[in-house]
Amino acid sequence: MILIKITDEMHARKALGYLAGRFSFKTWANGDIIVPEDALAHELSRFESVLVI
């Protein structure tokens, strides 16, 4: 699992919409999201505001 932070709210909504139903993930109120490694290898990597922590 990889911890990421999406710095832009618009991209965060798009990313969460993409993740829903495709991958398991967990979000926190501070904007951190934990995703499986496979999620980064797919479409999620196209969001320029994703920071891998």
C-alpha positions as CSV (number, residue, x, y, z in Angstrom):
1,M,0.0,0.0,0.0
2,I,1.2,3.5,-0.8
3,L,0.3,6.7,0.9
4,I,-0.5,9.6,-1.5
5,K,-1.7,13.2,-1.0
6,I,-3.7,15.0,-3.8
7,T,-3.1,18.7,-3.4
8,D,-5.9,19.9,-5.7
9,E,-9.5,19.3,-4.7
10,M,-10.7,19.0,-8.3
11,H,-8.1,16.3,-9.0
12,A,-8.9,14.6,-5.7
13,R,-12.5,14.2,-6.7
14,K,-11.6,12.8,-10.1
15,A,-9.1,10.4,-8.5
16,L,-11.5,9.2,-5.9
17,G,-14.1,8.7,-8.6
18,Y,-11.6,6.6,-10.6
19,L,-10.6,4.6,-7.5
20,A,-14.2,3.8,-6.5
21,G,-15.1,0.3,-7.6
22,R,-11.6,-0.4,-9.1
23,F,-9.3,-0.5,-6.0
24,S,-9.6,-0.6,-2.3
25,F,-8.5,2.6,-0.6
26,K,-8.7,4.6,2.6
27,T,-9.0,8.4,2.9
28,W,-8.4,10.7,5.8
29,A,-9.8,14.2,6.6
30,N,-6.3,15.7,6.0
31,G,-6.4,14.6,2.3
32,D,-4.1,11.6,2.6
33,I,-5.2,8.5,0.7
34,I,-3.7,5.0,1.0
35,V,-4.0,3.0,-2.2
36,P,-2.6,-0.4,-3.5
37,E,0.6,-0.2,-5.7
38,D,-1.5,-1.3,-8.7
39,A,-3.5,1.9,-8.5
40,L,-0.4,4.0,-9.3
41,A,0.5,1.9,-12.2
42,H,-2.9,2.7,-13.8
43,E,-4.7,6.0,-14.6
44,L,-4.0,7.5,-11.2
45,S,-0.5,8.4,-12.3
46,R,-1.9,10.9,-14.8
47,F,-3.0,13.3,-12.1
48,E,-0.2,15.9,-11.8
49,S,-1.2,16.9,-8.3
50,V,-0.6,13.5,-6.8
51,L,2.3,13.4,-4.3
52,V,3.6,10.0,-3.3
53,I,4.6,10.1,0.3
